[in-house]
Amino acid sequence: MRCSACKCTRYCSKECQARAWKQGHKQQCSLLKKQAGA
């Protein structure tokens, strides 16, 4: 399962994805998205 926004980070389950989002992926996601498009 991959983050639908940045498409860079993979998760083993929706629970892991939700936990990571709360633990900081929310802030990192936009940076990863920009880097992937560069």
N, CA, C and O atoms as CSV, one atom per row, in Angstrom:
chain,resi,resn,atom,element,x,y,z
A,1,MET,N,N,0.858,-1.163,0.000
A,1,MET,CA,C,0.000,0.000,0.000
A,1,MET,C,C,0.912,1.237,0.000
A,1,MET,O,O,1.866,1.310,0.774
A,2,ARG,N,N,0.618,2.178,-0.849
A,2,ARG,CA,C,1.446,3.366,-1.017
A,2,ARG,C,C,0.654,4.610,-0.628
A,2,ARG,O,O,-0.569,4.643,-0.763
A,3,CYS,N,N,1.354,5.629,-0.145
A,3,CYS,CA,C,0.703,6.907,0.159
A,3,CYS,C,C,0.117,7.450,-1.143
A,3,CYS,O,O,0.828,7.587,-2.138
A,4,SER,N,N,-1.159,7.754,-1.135
A,4,SER,CA,C,-1.812,8.208,-2.365
A,4,SER,C,C,-1.437,9.639,-2.738
A,4,SER,O,O,-1.643,10.055,-3.879
A,5,ALA,N,N,-0.894,10.389,-1.797
A,5,ALA,CA,C,-0.524,11.775,-2.083
A,5,ALA,C,C,0.887,11.884,-2.669
A,5,ALA,O,O,1.062,12.415,-3.765
A,6,CYS,N,N,1.896,11.383,-1.940
A,6,CYS,CA,C,3.275,11.533,-2.414
A,6,CYS,C,C,3.744,10.353,-3.257
A,6,CYS,O,O,4.688,10.486,-4.036
A,7,LYS,N,N,3.101,9.214,-3.112
A,7,LYS,CA,C,3.429,7.994,-3.844
A,7,LYS,C,C,4.862,7.517,-3.600
A,7,LYS,O,O,5.409,6.761,-4.404
A,8,CYS,N,N,5.469,7.951,-2.500
A,8,CYS,CA,C,6.845,7.569,-2.184
A,8,CYS,C,C,6.941,6.600,-1.018
A,8,CYS,O,O,7.868,5.793,-0.954
A,9,THR,N,N,6.008,6.673,-0.114
A,9,THR,CA,C,6.071,5.889,1.107
A,9,THR,C,C,5.113,4.713,1.016
A,9,THR,O,O,3.974,4.853,0.572
A,10,ARG,N,N,5.594,3.550,1.444
A,10,ARG,CA,C,4.771,2.337,1.416
A,10,ARG,C,C,4.421,1.923,2.840
A,10,ARG,O,O,5.185,2.155,3.777
A,11,TYR,N,N,3.255,1.309,2.983
A,11,TYR,CA,C,2.757,0.857,4.277
A,11,TYR,C,C,2.267,-0.571,4.164
A,11,TYR,O,O,1.866,-1.026,3.093
A,12,CYS,N,N,2.308,-1.277,5.301
A,12,CYS,CA,C,1.848,-2.670,5.309
A,12,CYS,C,C,0.341,-2.759,5.497
A,12,CYS,O,O,-0.260,-3.783,5.175
A,13,SER,N,N,-0.284,-1.694,6.018
A,13,SER,CA,C,-1.735,-1.717,6.250
A,13,SER,C,C,-2.257,-0.292,6.404
A,13,SER,O,O,-1.480,0.654,6.534
A,14,LYS,N,N,-3.564,-0.151,6.389
A,14,LYS,CA,C,-4.180,1.164,6.604
A,14,LYS,C,C,-3.881,1.677,8.008
A,14,LYS,O,O,-3.742,2.882,8.217
A,15,GLU,N,N,-3.783,0.756,8.974
A,15,GLU,CA,C,-3.467,1.144,10.347
A,15,GLU,C,C,-2.072,1.758,10.428
A,15,GLU,O,O,-1.872,2.775,11.092
A,16,CYS,N,N,-1.117,1.140,9.754
A,16,CYS,CA,C,0.251,1.676,9.722
A,16,CYS,C,C,0.281,3.037,9.035
A,16,CYS,O,O,0.997,3.943,9.462
A,17,GLN,N,N,-0.495,3.169,7.976
A,17,GLN,CA,C,-0.555,4.436,7.257
A,17,GLN,C,C,-1.117,5.538,8.154
A,17,GLN,O,O,-0.579,6.644,8.182
A,18,ALA,N,N,-2.184,5.249,8.880
A,18,ALA,CA,C,-2.795,6.237,9.771
A,18,ALA,C,C,-1.833,6.621,10.891
A,18,ALA,O,O,-1.737,7.793,11.255
A,19,ARG,N,N,-1.125,5.640,11.435
A,19,ARG,CA,C,-0.168,5.907,12.512
A,19,ARG,C,C,0.976,6.783,12.008
A,19,ARG,O,O,1.367,7.740,12.677
A,20,ALA,N,N,1.508,6.464,10.842
A,20,ALA,CA,C,2.611,7.237,10.272
A,20,ALA,C,C,2.180,8.668,9.979
A,20,ALA,O,O,2.955,9.602,10.183
A,21,TRP,N,N,0.953,8.847,9.502
A,21,TRP,CA,C,0.434,10.181,9.197
A,21,TRP,C,C,0.450,11.036,10.460
A,21,TRP,O,O,0.861,12.196,10.430
A,22,LYS,N,N,0.001,10.453,11.568
A,22,LYS,CA,C,-0.039,11.173,12.846
A,22,LYS,C,C,1.356,11.414,13.408
A,22,LYS,O,O,1.575,12.381,14.137
A,23,GLN,N,N,2.300,10.537,13.071
A,23,GLN,CA,C,3.653,10.636,13.618
A,23,GLN,C,C,4.596,11.465,12.751
A,23,GLN,O,O,5.798,11.490,13.014
A,24,GLY,N,N,4.092,12.132,11.741
A,24,GLY,CA,C,4.950,13.036,10.992
A,24,GLY,C,C,4.909,12.944,9.480
A,24,GLY,O,O,5.403,13.846,8.802
A,25,HIS,N,N,4.336,11.882,8.930
A,25,HIS,CA,C,4.307,11.817,7.465
A,25,HIS,C,C,3.481,12.956,6.887
A,25,HIS,O,O,3.717,13.385,5.757
A,26,LYS,N,N,2.534,13.439,7.640
A,26,LYS,CA,C,1.698,14.552,7.171
A,26,LYS,C,C,2.575,15.739,6.762
A,26,LYS,O,O,2.333,16.366,5.731
A,27,GLN,N,N,3.592,16.044,7.572
A,27,GLN,CA,C,4.492,17.155,7.264
A,27,GLN,C,C,5.481,16.793,6.159
A,27,GLN,O,O,5.825,17.635,5.330
A,28,GLN,N,N,5.933,15.553,6.150
A,28,GLN,CA,C,6.928,15.125,5.166
A,28,GLN,C,C,6.333,14.897,3.785
A,28,GLN,O,O,7.034,14.968,2.776
A,29,CYS,N,N,5.060,14.629,3.750
A,29,CYS,CA,C,4.410,14.223,2.508
A,29,CYS,C,C,4.563,15.257,1.396
A,29,CYS,O,O,4.895,14.899,0.266
A,30,SER,N,N,4.330,16.515,1.694
A,30,SER,CA,C,4.426,17.534,0.646
A,30,SER,C,C,5.859,17.680,0.148
A,30,SER,O,O,6.077,17.936,-1.036
A,31,LEU,N,N,6.839,17.520,1.035
A,31,LEU,CA,C,8.234,17.583,0.607
A,31,LEU,C,C,8.577,16.409,-0.301
A,31,LEU,O,O,9.237,16.582,-1.326
A,32,LEU,N,N,8.131,15.224,0.073
A,32,LEU,CA,C,8.373,14.046,-0.755
A,32,LEU,C,C,7.707,14.184,-2.116
A,32,LEU,O,O,8.262,13.782,-3.138
A,33,LYS,N,N,6.522,14.752,-2.114
A,33,LYS,CA,C,5.774,14.951,-3.357
A,33,LYS,C,C,6.538,15.888,-4.297
A,33,LYS,O,O,6.624,15.639,-5.499
A,34,LYS,N,N,7.088,16.966,-3.738
A,34,LYS,CA,C,7.862,17.915,-4.546
A,34,LYS,C,C,9.132,17.266,-5.081
A,34,LYS,O,O,9.485,17.458,-6.245
A,35,GLN,N,N,9.823,16.494,-4.234
A,35,GLN,CA,C,11.060,15.834,-4.659
A,35,GLN,C,C,10.791,14.814,-5.757
A,35,GLN,O,O,11.576,14.692,-6.698
A,36,ALA,N,N,9.708,14.098,-5.646
A,36,ALA,CA,C,9.376,13.080,-6.643
A,36,ALA,C,C,9.082,13.713,-7.997
A,36,ALA,O,O,9.341,13.106,-9.036
A,37,GLY,N,N,8.548,14.916,-7.990
A,37,GLY,CA,C,8.217,15.603,-9.230
A,37,GLY,C,C,9.384,16.347,-9.840
A,37,GLY,O,O,9.306,16.804,-10.981
A,38,ALA,N,N,10.470,16.473,-9.088
A,38,ALA,CA,C,11.625,17.241,-9.559
A,38,ALA,C,C,12.486,16.475,-10.519
A,38,ALA,O,O,13.493,16.997,-10.997
